[in-house]
Amino acid sequence: MAAVSLAVTLVSLLSQSMPTGTPVAAIGSQNAIEEELIALDKRIEQAHRNGDTAFLREMLTDDLLRLTESGELEGKAQIVKAAEGRAANPAAPAMPGVDARPQYTIRLHRDTAIMVHSEKATDTRPSSAVLHVFVRPQGRWKMAAWTNASGEL
């Protein structure tokens, strides 16, 4: 009985010391979640560049919102359609590449993650700051929002 009481007290103290919105289950796993989100972000970018529409359909929420650098609002259908064009026409110019080593900042709020990172300029693309929102319905992360702005963080 004393062990149960000690465990309840420990959980209570840990939950009080954690930032609001961080579930106790996330203790010790935040780095793993961040690594998973970074890998997913890179995989979505690759799918977007290479026309992998099946992956995009799976990993973007149906109600995804993308605010383009020009201020236009796009949804999942427009992103998949653009990727279909790249897949159907391999001779078309590929989307410009991005720096493979961006610095990521991620904030976790239960089953929602906000990710910010910079993409360094390349020969064909200016530097930009990127913001993504990921949600985790049924235990699997998906991208729900995405925007870019010229410049660096």
C-alpha positions in Angstrom: 0.0 0.0 0.0 2.9 2.4 0.8 4.3 1.7 -2.7 1.0 2.7 -4.3 0.8 5.9 -2.2 4.4 6.8 -3.1 3.7 6.2 -6.8 0.6 8.4 -6.7 2.5 11.1 -5.0 5.4 10.9 -7.5 3.0 11.1 -10.5 1.3 14.0 -8.9 4.6 15.9 -8.3 5.8 15.2 -11.8 2.6 16.3 -13.4 2.8 19.6 -11.4 6.3 20.3 -12.5 5.6 19.7 -16.2 4.5 22.5 -18.6 0.8 22.8 -19.1 -0.4 20.5 -21.8 2.3 17.9 -21.5 0.9 14.6 -20.6 2.7 12.5 -18.0 3.1 9.7 -20.6 5.4 12.1 -22.6 8.1 12.0 -19.9 11.2 10.6 -21.5 9.6 10.3 -24.9 9.6 13.9 -26.1 12.9 13.4 -28.0 11.5 10.3 -29.7 8.4 12.2 -30.7 10.4 15.1 -32.0 12.6 12.8 -34.1 9.5 11.1 -35.5 8.0 14.5 -36.4 11.2 15.7 -38.1 11.5 12.4 -40.1 7.8 12.8 -41.1 8.4 16.4 -42.1 11.4 15.4 -44.3 9.4 12.5 -45.8 6.4 14.8 -46.7 8.8 17.3 -48.3 10.3 14.5 -50.3 6.9 13.2 -51.4 5.8 16.7 -52.3 9.0 17.2 -54.5 8.9 13.8 -56.1 5.1 13.4 -56.7 4.4 10.6 -54.2 0.7 11.3 -54.1 -0.2 8.1 -52.2 2.0 9.2 -49.2 0.7 12.7 -49.3 -2.9 11.5 -49.3 -2.1 9.3 -46.3 -0.1 11.8 -44.2 -2.0 15.1 -44.8 -5.3 15.6 -42.9 -8.3 15.9 -45.2 -8.9 19.4 -43.9 -5.2 20.5 -44.2 -4.6 24.3 -44.7 -1.6 25.6 -46.5 -0.9 29.3 -46.6 1.5 30.0 -49.5 4.2 32.6 -49.5 2.0 34.7 -51.9 -0.9 34.5 -49.4 -3.0 32.0 -51.2 -4.9 29.4 -49.2 -4.6 25.8 -50.4 -5.9 22.5 -49.2 -5.0 18.9 -49.5 -6.5 18.6 -53.0 -4.3 21.3 -54.4 -1.1 19.9 -52.9 -1.9 16.4 -54.2 -2.8 17.8 -57.6 0.6 19.7 -57.8 2.4 16.5 -56.8 0.5 14.5 -59.5 1.7 17.0 -62.1 5.3 16.3 -61.0 4.8 12.5 -61.0 3.0 12.6 -64.4 5.7 14.7 -66.0 9.1 13.6 -64.8 10.7 16.0 -67.4 9.1 18.9 -65.6 11.5 20.9 -63.4 11.6 19.5 -59.9 10.7 21.6 -56.9 13.8 23.3 -55.6 15.7 21.4 -53.0 16.0 22.5 -49.4 18.8 22.5 -46.9 19.0 19.0 -45.4 20.1 20.3 -42.0 17.5 22.8 -40.8 17.2 23.7 -37.1 13.9 22.6 -35.7 11.9 23.9 -32.8 8.9 21.8 -31.8 6.3 22.4 -29.1 4.1 19.5 -28.0 0.6 20.0 -26.7 -0.9 16.5 -26.1 -1.8 15.2 -29.6 -0.9 18.4 -31.4 2.7 19.5 -32.3 3.8 22.9 -33.7 7.0 22.8 -35.7 9.1 25.7 -36.9 12.3 25.5 -39.0 14.3 27.4 -41.5 15.1 26.4 -45.0 18.4 27.9 -46.1 18.7 29.5 -49.5 19.8 27.4 -52.5 20.7 28.4 -56.0 17.1 28.3 -57.0 15.2 29.1 -53.8 15.5 31.9 -51.2 15.7 31.3 -47.5 12.3 30.7 -45.8 10.9 30.1 -42.4 8.4 27.2 -42.2 5.6 26.5 -39.7 3.8 23.1 -39.6 1.0 21.9 -37.3 0.8 18.1 -36.8 -2.1 16.3 -35.1 -2.2 12.7 -33.9 -5.6 11.2 -34.5 -5.7 7.5 -33.5 -2.0 7.6 -32.5 -0.5 8.5 -35.9 0.9 11.9 -36.7 -0.4 13.8 -39.7 0.2 17.3 -41.1 -2.8 19.6 -40.6 -1.3 23.0 -41.5 1.7 24.4 -43.3 3.0 27.8 -44.2 6.3 29.4 -45.4 7.5 33.0 -45.2 10.5 34.5 -46.9 13.4 35.0 -44.6 15.1 33.1 -41.8 14.2 32.6 -38.2 
